[in-house]
């Protein structure tokens, strides 16, 4: 429980059972004999899980796939104030740093340990989606709205988004911190430093290595690491004016994301509604 929840004398109603990958939720207003509702997942983690274990269990296989030339996305999704930014970014220090800085370490450690005949090119970009507008967090003109484009060769991309070649963990961490200074945050009743935008840190990794015929094979993988803004209820957050407008846009885009995920899990559904939102 957060300090605010403890102050309000809230009680814990969620329990996690890692042995069966299940989460149980108890209704605090129901009869004490009423059984909790239980949901099963591919994996579950409780509040005692350390950041390294979480990364190794969830993100490490995705980053390995990106290094092999595939595309991958990692995002934290949930209600406002539940720790998404802490999970993705963490805080400074080896123990508490989150998924994004650990992915940086993972990428450059893999490069350092690779064979001498393999060459790598690492490029990074950082943008946010605020009120359904795409903004470059690394641009000098931070309020310039960018357009989404699509081509058969590259798929969907952000026109005019800046991209930087990265040569070390220190460089890419510095880029992350620079972009974070420009991200939209605000205070609500549920979160003092609530993210008011979805932010996407993308790393493109190109590798060149000799193939069986002696010619160089070039592979490219893109890793999207997304810190989503949290879903909100106005009655809980007390959002008004600009904060309420932000919450409305956040909830609409998260609803679109949910629709896309739902469509992807239905094998008979041919249409994936990814054009409903700039987020998807």
DRENMITI-870923 format. One record per residue (C-alpha): residue number from 1; z, y, x. Coordinates in nm, 2 decimals, decimal comma. Layout:
# residues N
{NUM; {Z; Y; X}}
...
***
This chain:
# residues 280
{1; {0,00; 0,00; 0,00}}
{2; {-0,07; 0,36; 0,11}}
{3; {0,21; 0,61; 0,16}}
{4; {0,11; 0,78; -0,16}}
{5; {0,12; 0,45; -0,35}}
{6; {0,46; 0,37; -0,21}}
{7; {0,58; 0,72; -0,31}}
{8; {0,46; 0,66; -0,66}}
{9; {0,64; 0,32; -0,66}}
{10; {0,32; 0,13; -0,72}}
{11; {0,34; -0,25; -0,68}}
{12; {0,10; -0,49; -0,51}}
{13; {-0,11; -0,68; -0,76}}
{14; {-0,36; -0,84; -0,53}}
{15; {-0,30; -1,15; -0,32}}
{16; {-0,54; -1,31; -0,07}}
{17; {-0,56; -1,68; 0,01}}
{18; {-0,78; -1,74; 0,32}}
{19; {-0,74; -2,11; 0,30}}
{20; {-0,97; -2,12; -0,01}}
{21; {-1,14; -1,78; 0,04}}
{22; {-0,99; -1,65; -0,29}}
{23; {-0,85; -1,32; -0,41}}
{24; {-0,61; -1,32; -0,71}}
{25; {-0,55; -1,01; -0,92}}
{26; {-0,24; -0,98; -1,15}}
{27; {-0,23; -0,75; -1,45}}
{28; {0,09; -0,55; -1,41}}
{29; {0,12; -0,48; -1,78}}
{30; {0,07; -0,84; -1,90}}
{31; {0,33; -1,11; -1,97}}
{32; {0,50; -1,24; -1,65}}
{33; {0,38; -1,59; -1,73}}
{34; {0,01; -1,49; -1,76}}
{35; {-0,18; -1,64; -1,47}}
{36; {-0,37; -1,40; -1,24}}
{37; {-0,75; -1,38; -1,24}}
{38; {-0,89; -1,55; -0,93}}
{39; {-1,22; -1,48; -0,76}}
{40; {-1,38; -1,68; -0,47}}
{41; {-1,60; -1,53; -0,19}}
{42; {-1,78; -1,64; 0,13}}
{43; {-1,48; -1,50; 0,32}}
{44; {-1,17; -1,29; 0,25}}
{45; {-0,93; -1,08; 0,46}}
{46; {-0,59; -0,94; 0,38}}
{47; {-0,42; -0,62; 0,49}}
{48; {-0,29; -0,80; 0,80}}
{49; {-0,63; -0,88; 0,94}}
{50; {-0,70; -0,71; 1,28}}
{51; {-1,02; -0,52; 1,34}}
{52; {-1,16; -0,76; 1,61}}
{53; {-1,11; -1,07; 1,39}}
{54; {-1,29; -0,90; 1,10}}
{55; {-1,58; -0,80; 1,33}}
{56; {-1,62; -1,14; 1,48}}
{57; {-1,62; -1,31; 1,14}}
{58; {-1,85; -1,07; 0,96}}
{59; {-2,05; -0,84; 1,18}}
{60; {-2,11; -1,03; 1,50}}
{61; {-2,36; -1,28; 1,36}}
{62; {-2,56; -0,99; 1,21}}
{63; {-2,57; -0,79; 1,54}}
{64; {-2,68; -1,11; 1,73}}
{65; {-2,97; -1,14; 1,48}}
{66; {-3,07; -0,78; 1,54}}
{67; {-3,07; -0,84; 1,92}}
{68; {-3,31; -1,13; 1,84}}
{69; {-3,55; -0,91; 1,66}}
{70; {-3,44; -0,92; 1,30}}
{71; {-3,32; -0,63; 1,07}}
{72; {-2,96; -0,63; 0,95}}
{73; {-2,73; -0,41; 0,75}}
{74; {-2,35; -0,39; 0,74}}
{75; {-2,18; -0,17; 0,48}}
{76; {-1,83; -0,12; 0,33}}
{77; {-1,82; -0,09; -0,05}}
{78; {-1,53; -0,02; -0,28}}
{79; {-1,32; 0,24; -0,46}}
{80; {-1,23; 0,57; -0,30}}
{81; {-0,93; 0,55; -0,07}}
{82; {-0,94; 0,17; 0,00}}
{83; {-1,02; 0,20; 0,37}}
{84; {-1,39; 0,18; 0,40}}
{85; {-1,42; 0,44; 0,67}}
{86; {-1,13; 0,29; 0,86}}
{87; {-1,31; -0,05; 0,85}}
{88; {-1,64; 0,09; 0,97}}
{89; {-1,52; 0,35; 1,22}}
{90; {-1,15; 0,28; 1,28}}
{91; {-0,95; 0,50; 1,51}}
{92; {-0,97; 0,55; 1,89}}
{93; {-0,83; 0,26; 2,09}}
{94; {-0,92; -0,10; 2,15}}
{95; {-0,71; -0,25; 1,88}}
{96; {-0,80; -0,03; 1,58}}
{97; {-1,16; 0,07; 1,65}}
{98; {-1,39; -0,04; 1,36}}
{99; {-1,72; -0,22; 1,31}}
{100; {-1,95; 0,06; 1,44}}
{101; {-1,80; 0,11; 1,78}}
{102; {-1,75; -0,26; 1,82}}
{103; {-2,12; -0,31; 1,75}}
{104; {-2,20; -0,06; 2,02}}
{105; {-1,99; -0,26; 2,27}}
{106; {-2,16; -0,58; 2,15}}
{107; {-2,51; -0,45; 2,19}}
{108; {-2,47; -0,31; 2,54}}
{109; {-2,27; -0,61; 2,67}}
{110; {-2,55; -0,83; 2,55}}
{111; {-2,80; -0,61; 2,74}}
{112; {-2,59; -0,62; 3,06}}
{113; {-2,57; -1,00; 3,04}}
{114; {-2,94; -1,06; 2,97}}
{115; {-3,18; -1,20; 3,23}}
{116; {-3,34; -0,95; 3,47}}
{117; {-3,69; -1,00; 3,33}}
{118; {-3,60; -0,86; 2,98}}
{119; {-3,62; -0,49; 2,92}}
{120; {-3,45; -0,31; 2,63}}
{121; {-3,50; 0,02; 2,45}}
{122; {-3,21; 0,14; 2,23}}
{123; {-3,26; 0,43; 1,98}}
{124; {-3,01; 0,57; 1,74}}
{125; {-3,02; 0,80; 1,44}}
{126; {-2,74; 0,93; 1,20}}
{127; {-2,80; 1,06; 0,85}}
{128; {-2,60; 1,11; 0,53}}
{129; {-2,70; 1,10; 0,16}}
{130; {-2,51; 1,39; -0,01}}
{131; {-2,57; 1,46; -0,38}}
{132; {-2,88; 1,24; -0,35}}
{133; {-3,02; 1,46; -0,07}}
{134; {-3,09; 1,30; 0,28}}
{135; {-2,95; 1,51; 0,56}}
{136; {-2,98; 1,46; 0,94}}
{137; {-2,62; 1,47; 1,09}}
{138; {-2,76; 1,52; 1,44}}
{139; {-3,00; 1,81; 1,36}}
{140; {-2,93; 2,17; 1,44}}
{141; {-3,05; 2,25; 1,09}}
{142; {-2,79; 2,04; 0,91}}
{143; {-2,88; 2,16; 0,56}}
{144; {-3,25; 2,07; 0,58}}
{145; {-3,33; 1,81; 0,32}}
{146; {-3,54; 1,52; 0,44}}
{147; {-3,80; 1,31; 0,25}}
{148; {-3,82; 0,94; 0,22}}
{149; {-4,17; 0,80; 0,30}}
{150; {-4,31; 0,45; 0,29}}
{151; {-4,60; 0,28; 0,48}}
{152; {-4,72; -0,08; 0,48}}
{153; {-4,66; -0,10; 0,86}}
{154; {-4,30; 0,04; 0,88}}
{155; {-4,17; 0,02; 0,52}}
{156; {-3,94; 0,29; 0,40}}
{157; {-3,84; 0,56; 0,66}}
{158; {-3,69; 0,91; 0,66}}
{159; {-3,95; 1,17; 0,76}}
{160; {-3,83; 1,41; 1,03}}
{161; {-3,51; 1,22; 1,11}}
{162; {-3,41; 1,27; 1,47}}
{163; {-3,38; 0,97; 1,70}}
{164; {-3,22; 0,95; 2,05}}
{165; {-3,26; 0,70; 2,33}}
{166; {-2,92; 0,55; 2,42}}
{167; {-2,84; 0,41; 2,76}}
{168; {-2,47; 0,33; 2,74}}
{169; {-2,17; 0,28; 2,51}}
{170; {-2,04; 0,62; 2,61}}
{171; {-2,36; 0,79; 2,51}}
{172; {-2,39; 0,63; 2,17}}
{173; {-2,02; 0,68; 2,10}}
{174; {-2,06; 1,05; 2,18}}
{175; {-2,35; 1,07; 1,94}}
{176; {-2,14; 0,91; 1,66}}
{177; {-1,86; 1,16; 1,71}}
{178; {-2,11; 1,45; 1,71}}
{179; {-2,25; 1,34; 1,38}}
{180; {-1,92; 1,28; 1,22}}
{181; {-1,83; 1,65; 1,27}}
{182; {-2,11; 1,73; 1,02}}
{183; {-2,03; 1,48; 0,75}}
{184; {-1,92; 1,60; 0,41}}
{185; {-1,55; 1,52; 0,33}}
{186; {-1,31; 1,66; 0,07}}
{187; {-0,97; 1,61; -0,08}}
{188; {-0,90; 1,44; -0,41}}
{189; {-0,58; 1,31; -0,57}}
{190; {-0,66; 0,96; -0,44}}
{191; {-0,77; 1,04; -0,09}}
{192; {-0,69; 1,35; 0,13}}
{193; {-1,01; 1,29; 0,34}}
{194; {-1,24; 1,14; 0,09}}
{195; {-1,60; 1,08; 0,21}}
{196; {-1,83; 1,28; -0,02}}
{197; {-2,15; 1,12; 0,11}}
{198; {-2,29; 0,79; 0,22}}
{199; {-2,36; 0,79; 0,59}}
{200; {-2,60; 0,56; 0,78}}
{201; {-2,59; 0,51; 1,15}}
{202; {-2,90; 0,32; 1,25}}
{203; {-2,97; 0,15; 1,59}}
{204; {-3,32; 0,02; 1,67}}
{205; {-3,34; -0,23; 1,96}}
{206; {-3,67; -0,32; 2,12}}
{207; {-3,70; -0,59; 2,37}}
{208; {-3,98; -0,68; 2,60}}
{209; {-3,98; -1,02; 2,78}}
{210; {-4,24; -1,26; 2,93}}
{211; {-4,37; -1,52; 2,68}}
{212; {-4,49; -1,87; 2,76}}
{213; {-4,84; -1,74; 2,85}}
{214; {-4,69; -1,48; 3,09}}
{215; {-4,77; -1,19; 2,86}}
{216; {-4,49; -0,97; 2,75}}
{217; {-4,35; -1,03; 2,40}}
{218; {-4,21; -0,73; 2,22}}
{219; {-3,95; -0,77; 1,94}}
{220; {-3,78; -0,50; 1,74}}
{221; {-3,47; -0,52; 1,53}}
{222; {-3,29; -0,25; 1,33}}
{223; {-2,92; -0,24; 1,26}}
{224; {-2,80; -0,02; 0,97}}
{225; {-2,43; 0,05; 0,96}}
{226; {-2,33; 0,22; 0,64}}
{227; {-2,01; 0,39; 0,54}}
{228; {-2,04; 0,43; 0,17}}
{229; {-1,86; 0,70; -0,03}}
{230; {-1,61; 0,53; -0,27}}
{231; {-1,66; 0,49; -0,64}}
{232; {-1,44; 0,73; -0,84}}
{233; {-1,28; 0,78; -1,18}}
{234; {-1,23; 1,14; -1,27}}
{235; {-0,90; 1,07; -1,44}}
{236; {-0,77; 0,92; -1,12}}
{237; {-0,91; 1,16; -0,86}}
{238; {-0,87; 1,49; -1,06}}
{239; {-1,22; 1,59; -0,95}}
{240; {-1,35; 1,92; -1,09}}
{241; {-1,64; 2,15; -1,02}}
{242; {-1,83; 2,06; -0,70}}
{243; {-1,61; 1,75; -0,64}}
{244; {-1,70; 1,62; -0,99}}
{245; {-2,07; 1,67; -0,93}}
{246; {-2,03; 1,48; -0,60}}
{247; {-1,85; 1,20; -0,77}}
{248; {-2,12; 1,17; -1,04}}
{249; {-2,39; 1,14; -0,78}}
{250; {-2,18; 0,89; -0,58}}
{251; {-2,12; 0,67; -0,88}}
{252; {-2,49; 0,68; -0,98}}
{253; {-2,61; 0,57; -0,64}}
{254; {-2,34; 0,29; -0,61}}
{255; {-2,45; 0,17; -0,96}}
{256; {-2,81; 0,15; -0,83}}
{257; {-2,69; -0,04; -0,52}}
{258; {-2,51; -0,29; -0,75}}
{259; {-2,83; -0,34; -0,95}}
{260; {-3,03; -0,41; -0,64}}
{261; {-2,77; -0,66; -0,51}}
{262; {-2,76; -0,83; -0,86}}
{263; {-3,14; -0,85; -0,86}}
{264; {-3,15; -1,01; -0,52}}
{265; {-2,91; -1,28; -0,62}}
{266; {-3,13; -1,38; -0,92}}
{267; {-3,41; -1,61; -0,80}}
{268; {-3,62; -1,58; -1,11}}
{269; {-3,62; -1,19; -1,11}}
{270; {-3,93; -1,06; -0,94}}
{271; {-3,86; -0,69; -0,96}}
{272; {-3,60; -0,54; -0,72}}
{273; {-3,52; -0,18; -0,85}}
{274; {-3,47; -0,03; -0,50}}
{275; {-3,66; 0,29; -0,59}}
{276; {-3,38; 0,40; -0,84}}
{277; {-3,18; 0,57; -0,57}}
{278; {-3,23; 0,71; -0,22}}
{279; {-2,94; 0,50; -0,10}}
{280; {-3,12; 0,17; -0,19}}
***
